[in-house]
Amino acid sequence: MVLSSASDALRHESVDLPTYSICRWFAAYTCSRREKQIARELDLRSLEYFLPLYQLTRRHSEAKSAQLPLFPGYIFVHIALRDRLQVLQLSGVVRLVGFSGVPVALDDGEIEAMRNAMTRGVRAEPYPYIRIGHQAEILGGPLKGLRGKVLRRNNHFRVVLSIDLLERSIVVDVDAADLAACTPKAA
């Protein structure tokens, strides 16, 4: 568990005291499958949190469903940085996400937009994160099985497909649902 004091944070980073006292959204990294328990503990301590859940219905079991975290292993907390120990001391919380032991606040607008969407019943489910510039495999359509570098253009995914022997490439538009992140093929 990473516990840095206020003086440590001030020494390592330029943190002004007013910013240190303002409530911001932070991502707390949790032990596996402890998100709901941590949410209950945060609720008991009257700390504001956000744990987006989605409904998973199992196909092979007769209408059994479960509510699972949309971001497994994370819960979002709205705290002032000076109050982080209230979160870090909870059983199951590993650390607040950040760099070099210093928690980094999330974009408040992104979290608020997600909260608004979830309270209005927007259907969401986890989706593998695909980094622009990394390799992905096309899962469906006439190009199924091909791998290429992922690009983004006008909010659409494109994949660069190359024929290395010819040293030539093409770019194709691909639906995000037809992409899966992958590691490059071994040489």
C-alpha positions in Angstrom: 0.0 0.0 0.0 1.4 3.4 -0.9 0.8 6.0 1.8 2.5 9.3 1.2 2.1 12.1 3.7 1.2 15.7 2.7 4.7 16.8 3.2 6.0 14.0 0.8 3.5 15.1 -1.8 4.6 18.7 -1.4 8.3 17.8 -1.6 7.9 15.6 -4.8 5.3 17.7 -6.6 4.4 21.3 -6.8 1.0 21.1 -5.0 -0.5 24.3 -3.8 -2.5 24.1 -0.6 -5.8 25.4 -2.0 -5.7 22.7 -4.7 -4.9 20.1 -2.0 -8.1 21.0 -0.2 -10.5 20.9 -3.2 -12.6 17.8 -3.7 -11.8 16.1 -7.0 -12.5 12.6 -8.5 -9.7 10.0 -8.0 -9.7 6.4 -9.1 -9.0 4.0 -6.3 -7.4 0.7 -7.4 -8.9 -2.2 -5.4 -8.3 -5.8 -4.7 -10.1 -8.2 -7.0 -13.8 -8.4 -6.6 -13.9 -6.0 -3.6 -15.5 -3.0 -5.3 -19.0 -3.4 -3.8 -17.6 -4.0 -0.3 -15.5 -0.9 -0.5 -18.6 1.1 -1.8 -20.5 0.0 1.3 -17.6 1.1 3.6 -17.4 4.4 1.8 -21.1 4.9 2.2 -20.8 4.1 6.0 -18.1 6.8 6.2 -20.3 9.3 4.2 -17.6 9.6 1.5 -18.8 10.3 -2.0 -18.1 7.6 -4.5 -19.1 6.3 -7.9 -19.2 2.6 -8.7 -20.8 2.2 -12.2 -22.3 -1.3 -12.5 -23.7 -3.1 -15.5 -26.1 -6.1 -15.7 -24.6 -9.3 -16.9 -27.1 -12.1 -17.8 -25.6 -15.5 -18.2 -26.7 -17.3 -21.3 -26.5 -20.9 -20.1 -28.0 -20.4 -16.7 -31.7 -19.8 -16.6 -32.0 -16.1 -16.4 -29.3 -15.7 -13.8 -27.9 -12.2 -13.8 -25.4 -10.2 -11.8 -24.5 -6.6 -11.4 -20.8 -6.3 -12.0 -18.4 -3.2 -12.0 -18.1 -1.5 -15.3 -14.4 -0.9 -14.4 -13.3 -4.0 -12.6 -10.7 -3.3 -9.9 -11.6 0.4 -9.6 -13.9 2.7 -7.7 -14.1 6.4 -8.1 -13.9 8.6 -5.0 -14.7 12.3 -4.7 -12.3 13.6 -2.0 -9.8 16.4 -1.3 -6.3 15.1 -1.6 -5.6 15.9 2.0 -8.4 13.3 3.0 -7.0 10.4 0.9 -6.1 8.4 4.1 -9.8 7.9 4.8 -9.9 5.9 1.5 -6.5 4.3 1.6 -7.2 2.8 5.1 -10.2 0.8 3.8 -9.6 -2.9 3.6 -9.3 -3.8 -0.1 -8.1 -0.4 -1.4 -4.6 -0.8 -2.8 -3.8 2.8 -3.8 -5.1 5.9 -5.5 -4.1 5.9 -9.2 -1.3 8.3 -10.0 2.3 8.8 -10.8 5.4 8.3 -8.6 3.2 7.8 -5.5 1.2 11.0 -6.1 -2.5 10.5 -6.8 -3.7 12.3 -10.0 -7.2 13.7 -10.2 -9.5 12.5 -13.0 -11.4 14.9 -15.3 -14.5 15.9 -13.4 -16.5 16.4 -16.6 -15.8 12.8 -17.7 -16.9 11.3 -14.4 -20.0 13.6 -14.1 -21.0 12.7 -17.7 -20.7 9.0 -16.9 -22.7 9.4 -13.7 -25.4 11.2 -15.5 -25.6 8.6 -18.2 -25.7 5.7 -15.7 -28.5 7.4 -13.6 -30.5 7.9 -16.8 -30.3 4.1 -17.5 -27.8 4.2 -20.4 -26.9 0.6 -21.1 -23.1 0.1 -20.9 -20.7 -2.8 -20.7 -17.0 -3.2 -20.5 -15.0 -3.1 -23.7 -11.3 -3.8 -24.2 -9.3 -0.7 -24.4 -7.7 -0.3 -27.9 -4.7 2.0 -28.0 -4.3 4.1 -31.1 -1.1 3.0 -32.8 -1.1 -0.5 -31.4 -1.8 -3.8 -33.1 -5.4 -5.1 -33.2 -7.0 -8.1 -34.9 -10.2 -7.7 -37.0 -12.8 -10.1 -35.6 -15.6 -9.9 -38.1 -16.4 -9.1 -41.7 -14.5 -9.9 -44.9 -11.1 -8.9 -43.2 -11.6 -11.2 -40.3 -8.3 -12.5 -38.8 -6.1 -9.8 -40.3 -4.0 -7.7 -37.9 -2.9 -4.1 -38.3 -2.1 -0.8 -36.6 -5.1 1.1 -35.2 -5.7 4.7 -36.2 -8.5 7.1 -35.5 -10.0 9.5 -38.0 -13.2 11.6 -37.4 -14.1 9.4 -34.4 -13.9 6.2 -36.4 -11.5 3.4 -36.1 -9.2 2.6 -39.1 -6.7 -0.2 -39.4 -3.6 -0.1 -41.4 -3.0 -3.4 -43.1 0.5 -4.0 -44.5 2.1 -6.5 -46.9 5.6 -6.4 -45.5 7.2 -8.1 -48.5 6.0 -5.4 -50.8 6.4 -2.6 -48.2 2.9 -1.4 -49.0 -0.1 -0.7 -46.8 -3.8 0.1 -47.1 -6.1 1.7 -44.5 -9.6 0.3 -43.9 -12.5 1.6 -41.8 -13.5 -0.9 -39.1 -16.3 -0.9 -36.6 -14.9 -0.8 -33.0 -16.9 -3.9 -32.1 -14.9 -5.8 -34.7 -11.5 -5.0 -33.1 -9.6 -6.8 -30.4 -6.3 -5.6 -29.0 -3.5 -8.1 -29.5 0.2 -8.5 -29.2 2.2 -8.4 -32.3 2.9 -11.7 -34.0 6.3 -13.2 -33.0 9.0 -13.0 -35.6 
